[in-house]
Amino acid sequence: QVQLIESGGGLVQAGGSLRLSCAASGRSFSSYAMGWFRQAPGKERECVAAISWSGRSPYYTNSVKGRFTISRDNAKNTLYLQMNSLKPDDPAVYYCAALLYTLWQFREDPDKYAYWGQGTQVTVSS
């Protein structure tokens, strides 16, 4: 069992930055690849970024490349998402999720993730 708790969401002006954190507890954090997903009202849950258990080869969806950075600190059992140059298209509830490392090829598929946080709201004002 892995428990995930997100923090860092809030209201920011367009062009601003936020840093999301996801604190993990329970079974070995380093056994899991991790992902950040977002879901806006009326839309499907989307994988924004994912990172392997080692931290190498991060994945980003096209709309956030060059603006968002995913990282992890296995010693602190924490996942991060640095979001810069936030746009009006970015507001959503952001979730972190844990994916067994052997399923890395399915990193974009929310159905393959085993554990989820409760989500944190990101709002961008224009």
LOKE-162652 format. One record per atom (N, C-alpha, C, CB): x, y, z. Coordinates in steps of 0.001 Angstrom, whole numbers. Each point is the difference from the previous one (the first is absolute). Glycine has a CB too. Layout:
! LOKE-162652
R; X; Y; Z
...
***
This chain:
! LOKE-162652
R; 833; -1190; 0
R; -833; 1190; 0
R; 872; 1245; 0
R; -1816; -1242; 1209
R; 1468; 2220; -2036
R; 718; 1271; -56
R; -1022; 1123; 193
R; 1802; -960; -1557
R; -1506; 1835; 2473
R; -853; 1175; 204
R; 681; 1222; -620
R; -963; -989; 2145
R; 180; 1770; -2860
R; 530; 1165; -708
R; -786; 1242; 393
R; 734; -1455; -1926
R; -14; 2499; 2261
R; -641; 1259; 399
R; 624; 1137; -780
R; -490; -890; 2311
R; -335; 1549; -3137
R; 472; 1138; -790
R; -128; 1299; 795
R; -660; -1195; -2116
R; 1495; 2146; 1745
R; -91; 1344; 551
R; 588; 974; -1014
R; 148; -872; 2387
R; -402; 2149; -2164
R; 607; 1025; -836
R; -912; 638; -1022
R; 2049; -1208; 328
R; -3264; 713; -463
R; -922; 623; -944
R; -454; 1363; 501
R; -755; -2265; -740
R; 46; 2989; -125
R; -509; 1312; 386
R; -337; 839; -1202
R; 1338; -114; 2061
R; -1480; 1388; -1804
R; -345; 967; -1044
R; 1245; 765; -406
R; -2350; 210; 887
R; 2569; -108; -2192
R; 1160; 716; -508
R; -412; 744; -1261
R; 1601; -1713; 980
R; -948; 2810; -1249
R; -271; 731; -1234
R; 617; -711; -1195
R; -84; 2145; 1292
R; -509; -1945; -2443
R; 580; -553; -1226
R; 1443; 478; -136
R; -2280; -67; -1113
R; 3144; -859; 752
R; 1421; 298; -90
R; 768; -288; 1271
R; -581; 1706; -1636
R; -138; -1977; 2707
R; 629; -272; 1281
R; 413; -1451; 158
R; -1337; 1829; 951
R; 1788; -2148; 248
R; 539; -1324; 283
R; -609; -571; 1276
R; 2136; 629; -1155
R; -2190; -1942; 1188
R; -362; -750; 1197
R; 862; -1242; 65
R; -2371; 872; -59
R; 2610; -1340; 1271
R; 709; -1257; 183
R; -876; -934; 801
R; 2239; 1150; -102
R; -2618; -2253; -515
R; -784; -1015; 687
R; 933; -1023; 628
R; -1920; 339; -1597
R; 1527; -819; 2757
R; 728; -1072; 664
R; -946; -1159; 266
R; 1589; 1656; 1050
R; -1025; -2837; -991
R; -772; -1206; 309
R; 826; -833; 966
R; -1181; 15; -2268
R; 718; -80; 3493
R; 698; -766; 1031
R; -550; -1415; 28
R; 406; 2087; 1365
R; 498; -3057; -1415
R; -398; -1405; -24
R; 379; -680; 1301
R; 265; -46; -2486
R; -1092; -864; 2923
R; 307; -816; 1170
R; -507; -1406; -266
R; -130; 2001; 1567
R; 670; -2929; -814
R; -410; -1381; -176
R; 1088; -817; -654
R; -2352; 743; -164
R; 1989; -1540; -821
R; 955; -887; -648
R; 1039; 784; -784
R; -1760; -1756; -133
R; 2837; 1107; -225
R; 1183; 640; -560
R; -319; 925; -1169
R; 1298; -1972; 727
R; -1050; 3249; -493
R; -270; 1034; -1007
R; 809; -246; -1261
R; -495; 1639; 1818
R; 1726; -2089; -1665
R; 893; -162; -1156
R; -384; -1201; -862
R; 1826; 1052; 1334
R; -2788; -1852; -891
R; -481; -1119; -819
R; -996; 444; -1051
R; 364; -1501; 1929
R; -732; 2777; -1865
R; -1066; 489; -854
R; 481; 1128; -904
R; -1650; -658; 1745
R; 1204; 584; -2995
R; 18; 1191; -826
R; -1139; 895; 486
R; 997; -1245; -2018
R; -891; 2524; 1743
R; -996; 942; 508
R; -506; 884; -1128
R; 1093; -23; 2261
R; -2328; 420; -2139
R; -579; 870; -1012
R; -793; 1131; 617
R; -87; -1925; -1545
R; 7; 3009; 794
R; -917; 1087; 314
R; -1093; 18; -1064
R; 1840; 1358; 1135
R; -3062; -1374; -687
R; -1158; 83; -886
R; -783; 1252; 340
R; -114; -2517; -221
R; -705; 2952; -721
R; -915; 1096; 287
R; -1349; -303; -632
R; 1912; 1651; 113
R; -2928; -1107; 509
R; -1352; -170; -520
R; -772; 1298; 183
R; 46; -2474; 523
R; -463; 3036; -1633
R; -837; 1193; -7
R; -1460; -426; -129
R; 1866; 1391; -1027
R; -2794; -554; 1449
R; -1420; -348; -89
R; -417; -381; -1421
R; -432; 1543; 1907
R; -224; -2689; -2036
R; -473; -450; -1289
R; 1049; -632; -888
R; -1644; 1750; 187
R; 2854; -1889; 327
R; 1082; -582; -802
R; 511; -1278; 643
R; 643; 2283; -815
R; 21; -3094; 3
R; 589; -1229; 507
R; 1271; 317; 790
R; -965; -1290; -1947
R; 1308; 366; 2813
R; 1241; 144; 745
R; 1176; -177; -960
R; -1104; -850; 2130
R; 2044; 1769; -2061
R; 1114; 62; -947
R; 1328; -145; 736
R; -1359; 1470; -1530
R; 2244; -2289; 977
R; 1345; -97; 563
R; 811; 1203; -450
R; -116; -2528; 23
R; 519; 3344; 920
R; 784; 1197; -288
R; 1482; -338; -79
R; -1727; 1414; 1148
R; 2187; -2218; -205
R; 1419; -352; 63
R; 148; -1284; 789
R; 693; 2425; -150
R; 384; -3136; -128
R; 294; -1227; 731
R; 1504; -153; 112
R; -2136; -1082; -806
R; 2561; 366; 1832
R; 1423; -176; 242
R; 244; -1419; 453
R; 280; 2427; 591
R; 782; -3023; -1083
R; 311; -1378; 355
R; 495; -80; 1439
R; 554; -500; -2398
R; -387; -719; 2904
R; 423; -177; 1387
R; 1380; 614; 244
R; -1364; -2102; 118
R; 2211; 2111; -1154
R; 1357; 537; 126
R; 60; 1507; -223
R; 859; -2198; -756
R; -1918; 2770; 230
R; 9; 1424; -298
R; 453; 332; -1412
R; 422; 367; 2381
R; -4; -1369; -3120
R; 447; 248; -1376
R; -1186; -73; -951
R; 2277; -946; 530
R; -2093; 1491; -1701
R; -981; -104; -1092
R; -1384; 495; 391
R; 1285; -1925; -856
R; -1412; 3150; 1288
R; -1336; 506; 302
R; -852; 135; -1265
R; 949; 1213; 1974
R; -2230; -1365; -1778
R; -971; 156; -1086
R; -817; 1256; 257
R; -110; -2507; -376
R; -196; 3234; -710
R; -882; 1165; 90
R; -990; -25; -1147
R; 1802; 1342; 1133
R; -3025; -963; -852
R; -931; 204; -1087
R; 405; 1259; -760
R; -1859; -1156; 1286
R; 1529; 1216; -2563
R; 512; 1081; -854
R; -345; 1391; 522
R; -199; -1545; -1921
R; -977; 1694; 2492
R; -459; 1335; 385
R; 779; 606; 1162
R; -2229; -660; -805
R; 3029; -142; 1509
R; 744; 536; 1153
R; 1509; -70; -195
R; -1888; -685; 1457
R; 2341; 114; -2561
R; 1443; -103; -235
R; 639; 1378; 1
R; -352; -2093; -1331
R; 1456; 2207; 2037
R; 699; 1268; 94
R; -524; 915; 1096
R; 445; -214; -2396
R; -1585; -128; 2986
R; -575; 824; 1067
R; -41; -730; 1339
R; -1360; 1169; -1721
R; 1098; -2472; 1705
R; -104; -798; 1215
R; 1224; -890; 134
R; -2513; 44; -140
R; 2907; -287; 1386
R; 1096; -920; 291
R; -407; -932; 1123
R; 1694; 1700; -751
R; -1617; -2993; 477
R; -284; -1002; 1030
R; 1320; -468; 595
R; -2128; -738; -1179
R; 2129; 511; 2475
R; 1202; -504; 656
R; -422; -783; 1229
R; 1394; 1942; -848
R; -462; -2698; 1394
R; -286; -779; 1184
R; 1236; -51; 883
R; -1701; -1364; -1257
R; 1468; 1239; 2544
R; 1057; -176; 982
R; -325; -1285; 748
R; 443; 2526; 230
R; 194; -3615; -604
R; -316; -1289; 609
R; 389; -48; 1471
R; 308; -1066; -2222
R; 687; 1833; 2610
R; 394; 33; 1408
R; -1079; 646; 862
R; 2401; 107; -696
R; -3160; 808; 107
R; -1060; 692; 720
R; -1385; -544; -337
R; 1439; 2021; 34
R; -1499; -3025; -894
R; -1295; -570; -420
R; -940; 1077; -523
R; 275; -1819; 1693
R; 259; 2686; -2521
R; -784; 1133; -477
R; 151; 181; -1506
R; 266; 1095; 2232
R; -1390; -783; -2846
R; -83; 295; -1424
R; -336; 1475; -159
R; -727; -2376; -551
R; 1267; 3000; -490
R; -234; 1423; -226
R; -462; 248; -1440
R; 1740; 561; 1742
R; -2452; 531; -1899
R; -315; 505; -1335
R; 158; 1513; 31
R; -1609; -1927; -482
R; 2663; 2408; -155
R; 222; 1433; -131
R; -734; 474; -1243
R; 2260; -134; 1165
R; -3174; 1066; -979
R; -813; 491; -1115
R; 304; 1477; -208
R; -1831; -1699; 473
R; 2397; 2009; -1617
R; 319; 1379; -362
R; -852; 445; -1177
R; 2346; -300; 840
R; -2403; 1601; -1037
R; -740; 582; -1134
R; -1403; -576; -94
R; 2154; 331; -1223
R; -2859; -344; 2339
R; -1333; -598; 28
R; -949; 754; -928
R; 394; -766; 2363
R; -1235; -19; -3027
R; -914; 525; -1010
R; -1449; -219; 423
R; 1712; -442; -1784
R; -2634; 1142; 1135
R; -1427; -206; 306
R; -467; -1435; -274
R; -379; 2405; -542
R; 1125; -3190; -255
R; -373; -1397; -266
R; 443; -954; 1097
R; 145; 505; -2409
R; 659; -37; 3356
R; 575; -879; 1014
R; -873; -261; 1226
R; 2145; 831; -779
R; -3135; -7; 1096
R; -783; -241; 1214
R; -674; -1364; 16
R; -370; 2435; 137
R; 457; -3114; 990
R; -571; -1330; 163
R; 281; -447; 1426
R; 306; -567; -2470
R; -845; -576; 2815
R; 454; -684; 1200
R; 1179; -869; -425
R; -2337; 14; 1096
R; 3432; 147; -404
R; 1215; -747; -302
R; 158; -1128; 1011
R; 1086; 2057; -999
R; -805; -3243; 469
R; 158; -1193; 821
R; 1380; -606; -213
R; -2475; -423; -108
R; 3061; -85; 1170
R; 1167; -852; -175
R; -448; -1452; 132
R; 1566; 1796; 906
R; -827; -2669; -1550
R; -371; -1405; -17
R; 1253; -864; -109
R; -2223; 568; -1055
R; 2122; -1790; 1551
R; 1122; -931; 17
R; -263; -1164; -938
R; 521; 654; 2359
R; 496; -963; -3154
R; -60; -1052; -1009
R; 1109; -998; 279
R; -983; 1582; -1718
R; 647; -2840; 1853
R; 1037; -1003; 198
R; 1044; 142; -1109
R; -1651; -1580; 1124
R; 2931; 1560; -754
R; 1061; 368; -934
R; 32; -900; -1241
R; 1310; 845; 1945
R; -1825; -2067; -1828
R; -9; -918; -1149
R; -1029; 404; -1053
R; 747; -1828; 1523
R; -1613; 2786; -1177
R; -1042; 428; -919
R; 310; 1348; -644
R; -1630; -1277; 1366
R; 2896; 1668; -1374
R; 413; 1312; -506
R; -521; 269; -1413
R; 2039; -162; 1426
R; -2134; -856; -2250
R; -481; 177; -1376
R; -1446; 500; -44
R; 1558; -1817; -723
R; -2279; 1654; 1813
R; -1400; 436; 60
R; -153; 1309; 769
R; -709; -2391; -122
R; 1756; 3187; 187
R; 33; 1172; 871
R; -1093; 1027; -312
R; 2436; -368; 210
R; -2982; 400; -1405
R; -1048; 962; -331
R; -1400; -491; 378
R; 1444; 802; -1855
R; -1581; -2054; 2227
R; -1303; -614; 224
R; -368; 61; 1483
R; 364; -1520; -1980
R; -1345; 2328; 2349
R; -351; 103; 1418
R; -490; -1325; 601
R; -576; 2381; -422
R; 32; -3242; -407
R; -521; -1273; 523
R; 1099; -935; 496
R; -1906; 232; -1567
R; 3140; 32; 1159
R; 1114; -858; 417
R; 636; 455; 1320
R; 423; -488; -2410
R; -800; 1658; 2888
R; 588; 501; 1242
R; -711; -629; 1200
R; 624; 2180; -1136
R; 166; -2567; 2111
R; -541; -760; 1128
R; -504; 884; 1136
R; 1554; -1821; -607
R; -908; 2954; 805
R; -335; 852; 1142
R; -118; 1446; -457
R; 1180; -1577; 1576
R; -2102; 2300; -927
R; -289; 1385; -370
R; -85; 875; 1246
R; -1228; -790; -2052
R; 1639; 2042; 1886
R; -248; 977; 1040
R; -1397; 567; -137
R; 2432; 548; 88
R; -2757; 371; 800
R; -1352; 557; 33
R; -163; 1177; -956
R; -185; -740; 2366
R; 1277; 1263; -2872
R; -41; 1093; -954
R; 172; 1359; 633
R; -1447; -1392; -1376
R; 1974; 2323; 597
R; 157; 1379; 441
R; -415; 910; -1154
R; 1890; -618; 1613
R; -2643; 1662; -1288
R; -563; 869; -1022
R; 1015; 1043; -451
R; -2277; -360; 971
R; 2397; 514; -2273
R; 813; 1064; -586
R; -926; 907; -792
R; 2071; -1484; -118
R; -2034; 2762; 430
R; -833; 992; -683
R; 906; 1084; -563
R; -1974; -473; 1530
R; 1717; 857; -2767
R; 800; 1024; -665
R; -917; 1150; -390
R; 1654; -1728; -860
R; -1322; 2910; 1317
R; -788; 1184; -348
R; 658; 735; -1166
R; -806; 208; 2390
R; -20; 316; -3267
R; 541; 697; -1172
R; 123; 1490; 252
R; -1001; -1735; -1475
***
